Amino acid sequence: MNRTEIWEDDLRQAEAYLDLLSSRLPLTPLPVPEHVRRCETERGWEDLSVFTAPKIERITVHRFFALGRVREHLCLGWPAADYDFPGLGIDLYERPEHFTLTADFLPMQDVVYHRDYYDRYLSGYKALIDAWWPRLIAHQIEPVPPPPAYFTNQLGSCLALHLPLRYDGLDTALAFQREAVGVWLDVWARAEPVPEAERERYNARRNHLIRNAYKRSDYESVASKVMAAVVGWETTNGIFDAIFGP
């Protein structure tokens, strides 16, 4: 069965994300233009919900379906100003031949200089990966080395998962992603504001990372072009503004 020809979302992973988030966060919906909240054409559809919460600027749950090409299930969250805990990036792409699991905790600080960042915010996520890794790679398309814990650059770590998997591993991947959201919420619960003397510099960096580095990286990828081919550029631009901020 080609899952990209199923018009409805039978996985309901977006609902699972929202159930988990709302069980621990007092979510407040953010306004979204109607053509961005829900758009449908003969080529596919998308829907999007955006919320704010204490210590969180915005958290987005988004579903996107391009008939015969891809079905996407996204959960993405950004810390509020003054908080430097990682952003959350959870996504799953269903393609005709296989699916791809993606997951990452996106550092907000320059980890080259903030050597305690891993212990404060990322050690629990690394433990989660270690626990699930044998179950995930049992369904791999081709051998993938386990992600190391150490940082590779000033933007992020090697803990980002991008795993092409066979469909017999779909339930395992969905369960792992839901647990990753729970680990991120544990990090959120412990997070404290950065020291007042550091806030202006940190907030400028945080804004640049979200609005420029992360947003631009996604916008300039093939994802925006596939989305625009289904729902048009006006809606696509609105989606990126809703997810990352204008």
C-alpha contacts under 8 A as a table, 3 or more apart, distances in Angstrom:
res1	aa1	res2	aa2	distance
2	N	5	E	5.81
2	N	6	I	7.62
2	N	68	G	7.81
2	N	96	P	5.24
2	N	97	E	7.59
3	R	6	I	5.42
3	R	94	E	7.13
3	R	95	R	7.28
3	R	96	P	6.31
4	T	7	W	7.58
4	T	65	F	7.62
4	T	66	A	7.36
4	T	67	L	5.93
4	T	68	G	4.78
4	T	69	R	5.85
4	T	70	V	5.52
4	T	71	R	5.99
4	T	94	E	6.71
4	T	95	R	6.14
4	T	96	P	5.87
5	E	67	L	5.68
5	E	68	G	5.15
6	I	9	D	7.45
6	I	67	L	7.89
7	W	44	G	7.62
7	W	65	F	7.51
7	W	67	L	7.23
9	D	12	R	6.01
12	R	15	E	5.37
12	R	16	A	6.53
13	Q	16	A	4.88
13	Q	17	Y	6.22
13	Q	73	H	6.83
13	Q	174	L	7.30
14	A	17	Y	5.10
14	A	18	L	6.27
14	A	61	V	6.20
14	A	62	H	7.14
14	A	63	R	7.17
14	A	73	H	6.53
14	A	74	L	7.41
14	A	75	C	7.62
15	E	18	L	5.04
15	E	19	D	6.05
16	A	19	D	5.12
16	A	20	L	6.25
16	A	178	R	7.46
17	Y	20	L	5.23
17	Y	21	L	6.08
17	Y	61	V	7.52
17	Y	75	C	7.21
17	Y	178	R	6.65
17	Y	181	V	7.56
18	L	21	L	5.03
18	L	22	S	5.84
18	L	61	V	7.52
19	D	22	S	5.33
19	D	23	S	6.09
20	L	23	S	5.25
20	L	24	R	6.91
20	L	178	R	7.87
20	L	181	V	7.86
20	L	182	G	7.37
21	L	24	R	5.60
21	L	25	L	5.69
21	L	27	L	7.87
21	L	181	V	8.00
21	L	185	L	7.92
22	S	25	L	5.06
22	S	26	P	6.42
22	S	27	L	6.26
24	R	185	L	7.69
25	L	53	A	6.51
25	L	54	P	7.82
26	P	53	A	5.87
26	P	54	P	7.52
27	L	51	F	5.82
27	L	52	T	5.85
27	L	53	A	5.16
28	T	51	F	5.21
28	T	52	T	5.22
28	T	53	A	6.16
29	P	49	S	7.53
29	P	50	V	5.91
29	P	51	F	4.23
29	P	52	T	6.38
30	L	50	V	5.49
30	L	51	F	5.10
30	L	52	T	6.59
31	P	50	V	7.62
32	V	36	V	6.43
32	V	37	R	5.85
32	V	49	S	7.73
32	V	50	V	7.46
32	V	242	A	6.99
33	P	36	V	5.28
33	P	37	R	6.12
33	P	238	G	7.82
34	E	37	R	4.99
34	E	38	R	6.27
35	H	38	R	5.58
35	H	39	C	5.54
35	H	235	T	6.30
36	V	39	C	6.35
36	V	47	D	7.18
36	V	48	L	6.97
36	V	235	T	5.36
36	V	236	T	7.72
36	V	238	G	5.91
36	V	239	I	5.94
37	R	46	E	7.86
37	R	47	D	5.26
37	R	48	L	4.86
37	R	49	S	6.52
38	R	45	W	7.54
38	R	46	E	5.81
38	R	47	D	4.36
38	R	48	L	6.59
39	C	45	W	5.56
39	C	46	E	5.50
39	C	47	D	6.55
39	C	231	V	6.52
39	C	235	T	7.66
40	E	43	R	7.84
40	E	44	G	5.92
40	E	45	W	4.12
40	E	46	E	6.54
40	E	231	V	6.82
41	T	44	G	5.44
41	T	45	W	6.15
41	T	230	V	6.79
41	T	231	V	6.53
43	R	66	A	6.04
43	R	67	L	5.62
43	R	230	V	5.34
43	R	231	V	7.94
44	G	64	F	7.80
44	G	65	F	5.22
44	G	66	A	4.61
44	G	67	L	5.30
44	G	230	V	5.85
44	G	231	V	7.53
45	W	64	F	6.00
45	W	65	F	5.28
45	W	66	A	6.82
45	W	230	V	7.13
45	W	231	V	6.96
46	E	62	H	7.32
46	E	63	R	5.42
46	E	64	F	4.28
46	E	65	F	6.14
46	E	231	V	7.83
47	D	62	H	5.83
47	D	63	R	5.46
47	D	64	F	6.75
48	L	60	T	7.05
48	L	61	V	5.84
48	L	62	H	4.38
48	L	63	R	6.51
48	L	239	I	7.75
49	S	60	T	5.70
49	S	61	V	5.38
49	S	62	H	6.47
50	V	58	R	6.42
50	V	59	I	5.65
50	V	60	T	4.48
50	V	61	V	6.60
50	V	242	A	7.09
50	V	243	I	7.35
51	F	58	R	5.39
51	F	59	I	5.29
51	F	60	T	6.51
52	T	56	I	5.81
52	T	57	E	5.46
52	T	58	R	4.60
52	T	59	I	6.24
53	A	56	I	5.07
53	A	57	E	6.91
53	A	58	R	7.33
54	P	57	E	7.98
54	P	80	A	7.91
55	K	79	P	5.94
55	K	80	A	5.03
55	K	81	A	7.72
55	K	83	Y	6.66
55	K	188	W	7.49
56	I	59	I	7.16
56	I	77	G	7.35
56	I	78	W	5.93
56	I	79	P	4.36
56	I	80	A	4.43
57	E	77	G	7.82
57	E	78	W	5.71
57	E	79	P	5.43
57	E	80	A	4.13
57	E	81	A	7.25
58	R	77	G	5.85
58	R	78	W	5.64
58	R	79	P	7.39
58	R	80	A	7.63
58	R	243	I	7.51
59	I	75	C	7.30
59	I	76	L	5.62
59	I	77	G	4.02
59	I	78	W	6.30
59	I	243	I	7.52
60	T	74	L	7.64
60	T	75	C	5.61
60	T	76	L	5.19
60	T	77	G	6.22
60	T	242	A	7.99
60	T	243	I	5.99
61	V	73	H	7.74
61	V	74	L	5.65
61	V	75	C	4.64
61	V	76	L	6.72
62	H	72	E	7.91
62	H	73	H	6.12
62	H	74	L	5.04
62	H	75	C	6.55
63	R	71	R	7.54
63	R	72	E	5.57
63	R	73	H	4.84
63	R	74	L	6.30
64	F	70	V	7.90
64	F	71	R	5.76
64	F	72	E	4.98
64	F	73	H	6.78
64	F	227	M	7.83
65	F	69	R	7.95
65	F	70	V	5.92
65	F	71	R	4.44
65	F	72	E	6.33
66	A	69	R	5.36
66	A	70	V	5.24
66	A	71	R	6.33
66	A	226	V	7.77
66	A	227	M	7.67
66	A	230	V	6.34
67	L	70	V	6.86
68	G	96	P	7.14
69	R	95	R	6.02
69	R	96	P	6.77
70	V	93	Y	6.35
70	V	94	E	5.33
70	V	95	R	4.87
70	V	96	P	7.39
71	R	93	Y	5.67
71	R	94	E	4.89
71	R	95	R	6.84
72	E	91	D	6.96
72	E	92	L	5.58
72	E	93	Y	4.60
72	E	94	E	6.32
73	H	91	D	5.53
73	H	92	L	5.24
73	H	93	Y	6.77
74	L	89	G	7.74
74	L	90	I	5.74
74	L	91	D	4.37
74	L	92	L	6.65
75	C	88	L	7.45
75	C	89	G	6.26
75	C	90	I	5.10
75	C	91	D	6.34
76	L	87	G	7.36
76	L	88	L	5.20
76	L	89	G	4.75
76	L	90	I	6.19
76	L	243	I	7.41
77	G	87	G	5.41
77	G	88	L	4.81
77	G	89	G	6.82
78	W	86	P	7.43
78	W	87	G	4.64
78	W	88	L	6.65
78	W	210	I	7.83
79	P	83	Y	5.90
79	P	84	D	6.70
79	P	85	F	6.43
79	P	86	P	7.02
79	P	87	G	6.17
80	A	83	Y	5.76
81	A	84	D	7.98
81	A	203	N	5.82
81	A	206	R	7.66
82	D	193	P	5.28
82	D	194	V	5.73
82	D	199	R	5.72
82	D	202	Y	7.33
82	D	203	N	6.27
83	Y	191	A	7.06
83	Y	192	E	6.60
83	Y	193	P	4.89
83	Y	194	V	5.98
84	D	107	P	7.81
84	D	108	M	5.49
84	D	109	Q	6.46
84	D	191	A	7.87
84	D	193	P	7.39
84	D	194	V	6.80
84	D	202	Y	7.85
84	D	206	R	7.82
85	F	107	P	7.01
85	F	108	M	6.56
85	F	121	Y	6.47
85	F	187	V	7.12
85	F	188	W	6.94
85	F	191	A	6.39
86	P	105	F	5.41
86	P	106	L	4.82
86	P	107	P	4.48
86	P	108	M	5.56
86	P	121	Y	7.11
87	G	105	F	5.59
87	G	106	L	4.66
87	G	107	P	6.52
87	G	108	M	7.15
88	L	103	A	7.95
88	L	104	D	6.29
88	L	105	F	5.01
88	L	106	L	6.17
88	L	181	V	7.68
88	L	184	W	6.91
89	G	102	T	7.67
89	G	103	A	5.56
89	G	104	D	5.07
89	G	105	F	6.22
89	G	106	L	7.07
90	I	102	T	5.83
90	I	103	A	4.52
90	I	104	D	6.55
90	I	177	Q	6.75
90	I	181	V	7.89
91	D	101	L	6.36
91	D	102	T	5.10
91	D	103	A	6.38
92	L	99	F	7.07
92	L	100	T	5.69
92	L	101	L	4.81
92	L	102	T	6.02
93	Y	99	F	5.43
93	Y	100	T	5.13
93	Y	101	L	6.75
94	E	98	H	6.50
94	E	99	F	4.33
94	E	100	T	6.60
95	R	98	H	5.41
95	R	99	F	5.43
96	P	99	F	7.91
97	E	166	R	7.95
98	H	164	P	6.76
98	H	165	L	5.95
98	H	166	R	5.15
98	H	167	Y	5.96
99	F	164	P	5.72
99	F	165	L	5.52
99	F	166	R	6.49
99	F	167	Y	6.61
99	F	170	L	7.89
100	T	162	H	6.57
100	T	163	L	5.29
100	T	164	P	4.22
100	T	165	L	5.90
101	L	161	L	7.08
101	L	162	H	5.70
101	L	163	L	5.09
101	L	164	P	6.44
101	L	165	L	7.33
101	L	173	A	6.66
102	T	160	A	7.25
102	T	161	L	5.05
102	T	162	H	4.51
102	T	163	L	6.45
103	A	160	A	5.82
103	A	161	L	5.07
103	A	162	H	6.95
103	A	177	Q	7.20
103	A	180	A	7.87
104	D	159	L	6.39
104	D	160	A	4.49
104	D	161	L	6.34
105	F	122	L	7.38
105	F	125	Y	7.76
105	F	159	L	7.57
105	F	160	A	7.24
105	F	184	W	7.74
106	L	155	L	7.93
106	L	156	G	6.19
106	L	157	S	7.91
107	P	110	D	7.62
107	P	111	V	7.47
107	P	155	L	6.68
107	P	156	G	5.58
107	P	157	S	7.66
108	M	155	L	7.71
108	M	205	R	7.71
108	M	206	R	5.88
108	M	209	L	7.28
109	Q	114	H	6.93
109	Q	117	Y	7.76
109	Q	155	L	7.91
109	Q	202	Y	7.50
109	Q	205	R	7.77
109	Q	206	R	7.64
110	D	113	Y	5.88
110	D	114	H	6.14
110	D	154	Q	5.30
110	D	155	L	6.71
111	V	114	H	4.73
111	V	115	R	6.01
111	V	117	Y	6.45
111	V	151	F	7.36
111	V	153	N	7.91
111	V	154	Q	5.87
111	V	155	L	7.56
111	V	156	G	7.47
112	V	115	R	6.43
112	V	151	F	7.89
112	V	153	N	7.48
112	V	154	Q	6.01
114	H	117	Y	5.64
115	R	118	Y	6.96
116	D	119	D	5.50
116	D	120	R	6.20
117	Y	120	R	5.13
117	Y	121	Y	5.92
117	Y	122	L	7.20
118	Y	121	Y	5.48
118	Y	122	L	4.71
118	Y	123	S	5.90
119	D	122	L	6.08
119	D	123	S	5.38
120	R	123	S	7.19
121	Y	124	G	7.20
121	Y	187	V	6.11
122	L	125	Y	5.25
122	L	126	K	6.29
123	S	126	K	5.09
123	S	127	A	6.24
124	G	127	A	5.07
124	G	128	L	6.27
124	G	183	V	6.79
125	Y	128	L	4.99
125	Y	129	I	6.34
125	Y	180	A	7.04
125	Y	183	V	6.50
125	Y	184	W	7.76
126	K	129	I	5.11
126	K	130	D	6.22
126	K	149	A	6.80
126	K	159	L	7.08
127	A	130	D	5.07
127	A	131	A	6.21
128	L	131	A	5.17
128	L	132	W	6.27
128	L	180	A	7.31
129	I	132	W	5.23
129	I	133	W	5.59
130	D	133	W	5.31
130	D	134	P	7.94
131	A	134	P	7.44
132	W	135	R	5.46
132	W	136	L	6.19
132	W	176	F	7.03
133	W	136	L	5.12
133	W	137	I	6.12
133	W	146	P	7.45
134	P	137	I	5.49
134	P	138	A	6.24
135	R	138	A	5.42
135	R	139	H	7.60
135	R	172	T	7.22
136	L	139	H	5.94
136	L	140	Q	7.05
136	L	165	L	8.00
136	L	169	G	7.02
136	L	172	T	6.80
136	L	173	A	6.77
137	I	140	Q	4.77
137	I	143	P	7.76
137	I	144	V	7.67
137	I	165	L	7.78
138	A	169	G	7.80
139	H	165	L	5.39
139	H	166	R	5.39
139	H	167	Y	7.79
139	H	168	D	6.75
139	H	169	G	5.34
140	Q	143	P	6.63
140	Q	144	V	7.69
140	Q	163	L	7.20
140	Q	164	P	6.23
140	Q	165	L	4.49
140	Q	166	R	6.22
141	I	164	P	5.91
141	I	165	L	5.30
141	I	166	R	6.22
142	E	164	P	7.96
144	V	163	L	7.80
147	P	158	C	5.76
147	P	159	L	5.49
147	P	160	A	7.40
147	P	161	L	7.44
148	P	158	C	5.83
148	P	159	L	6.61
149	A	157	S	7.23
149	A	158	C	6.20
149	A	159	L	6.24
150	Y	157	S	6.30
150	Y	158	C	6.28
151	F	154	Q	7.82
151	F	156	G	6.45
151	F	157	S	4.16
151	F	158	C	5.79
152	T	156	G	6.85
152	T	157	S	5.64
152	T	158	C	6.30
153	N	156	G	5.90
153	N	157	S	6.90
157	S	160	A	6.90
165	L	169	G	6.61
165	L	170	L	7.88
166	R	169	G	5.83
166	R	170	L	7.40
167	Y	170	L	5.15
168	D	171	D	7.63
169	G	172	T	5.31
169	G	173	A	6.24
170	L	173	A	5.15
170	L	174	L	6.23
171	D	174	L	5.19
171	D	175	A	6.22
172	T	175	A	5.22
172	T	176	F	6.18
173	A	176	F	5.09
173	A	177	Q	6.21
174	L	177	Q	5.19
174	L	178	R	6.31
175	A	178	R	5.22
175	A	179	E	6.30
176	F	179	E	5.16
176	F	180	A	6.18
177	Q	180	A	4.92
177	Q	181	V	6.39
178	R	181	V	5.21
178	R	182	G	6.53
179	E	182	G	4.94
179	E	183	V	6.34
180	A	183	V	5.04
180	A	184	W	6.28
181	V	184	W	5.08
181	V	185	L	6.29
182	G	185	L	5.04
182	G	186	D	6.37
183	V	186	D	4.99
183	V	187	V	6.46
184	W	187	V	5.01
184	W	188	W	6.19
185	L	188	W	4.79
185	L	189	A	6.12
186	D	189	A	5.14
186	D	190	R	6.56
187	V	190	R	5.34
187	V	191	A	6.18
188	W	191	A	5.23
193	P	196	E	7.95
194	V	198	E	6.58
194	V	199	R	6.23
195	P	198	E	5.49
195	P	199	R	6.48
196	E	199	R	5.27
197	A	200	E	7.43
198	E	201	R	5.73
198	E	202	Y	6.03
199	R	202	Y	5.01
199	R	203	N	5.74
200	E	203	N	5.29
200	E	204	A	6.30
201	R	204	A	5.33
201	R	205	R	6.44
202	Y	205	R	5.09
202	Y	206	R	6.05
203	N	206	R	4.93
203	N	207	N	6.04
204	A	207	N	5.25
204	A	208	H	6.24
205	R	208	H	5.09
205	R	209	L	6.13
206	R	209	L	5.18
206	R	210	I	6.25
207	N	210	I	5.38
207	N	211	R	5.86
207	N	212	N	7.79
208	H	211	R	5.39
208	H	212	N	5.20
208	H	213	A	6.61
209	L	212	N	5.51
209	L	213	A	4.73
209	L	214	Y	5.86
209	L	215	K	7.94
210	I	213	A	6.17
210	I	214	Y	5.25
210	I	215	K	6.01
210	I	244	F	6.17
210	I	245	G	7.96
211	R	214	Y	6.60
211	R	215	K	5.32
211	R	216	R	7.29
211	R	244	F	6.04
211	R	245	G	6.61
211	R	246	P	7.41
212	N	215	K	5.42
212	N	216	R	5.30
212	N	217	S	7.90
213	A	216	R	5.46
213	A	217	S	6.00
214	Y	217	S	5.18
214	Y	218	D	6.39
215	K	218	D	5.36
215	K	219	Y	5.98
215	K	240	F	7.30
215	K	244	F	6.07
216	R	219	Y	4.94
216	R	220	E	5.86
217	S	220	E	5.51
217	S	221	S	6.37
218	D	221	S	5.19
218	D	223	A	6.91
218	D	224	S	7.34
219	Y	222	V	7.88
219	Y	223	A	7.03
219	Y	224	S	5.46
219	Y	240	F	7.34
220	E	223	A	7.85
220	E	224	S	6.94
221	S	224	S	6.37
221	S	225	K	7.66
222	V	225	K	5.32
222	V	226	V	6.32
223	A	226	V	5.29
223	A	227	M	6.16
224	S	227	M	5.07
224	S	228	A	6.01
224	S	236	T	6.74
225	K	228	A	5.05
225	K	229	A	6.15
226	V	229	A	5.16
226	V	230	V	6.70
227	M	230	V	5.33
227	M	231	V	6.15
227	M	232	G	7.19
227	M	236	T	6.26
228	A	231	V	5.26
228	A	232	G	4.19
228	A	233	W	4.88
228	A	235	T	7.58
228	A	236	T	5.62
229	A	232	G	5.89
229	A	233	W	7.97
231	V	235	T	6.18
231	V	236	T	6.83
232	G	235	T	5.80
232	G	236	T	6.22
233	W	236	T	4.79
233	W	237	N	5.84
234	E	237	N	5.34
234	E	238	G	6.29
235	T	238	G	4.96
235	T	239	I	6.12
236	T	239	I	5.03
236	T	240	F	6.45
237	N	240	F	5.32
237	N	241	D	6.26
238	G	241	D	5.06
238	G	242	A	6.06
239	I	242	A	5.10
239	I	243	I	6.17
240	F	243	I	5.14
240	F	244	F	5.93
240	F	245	G	7.37
240	F	246	P	7.92
241	D	244	F	5.42
241	D	245	G	4.64
241	D	246	P	4.50
242	A	245	G	5.40
242	A	246	P	7.05
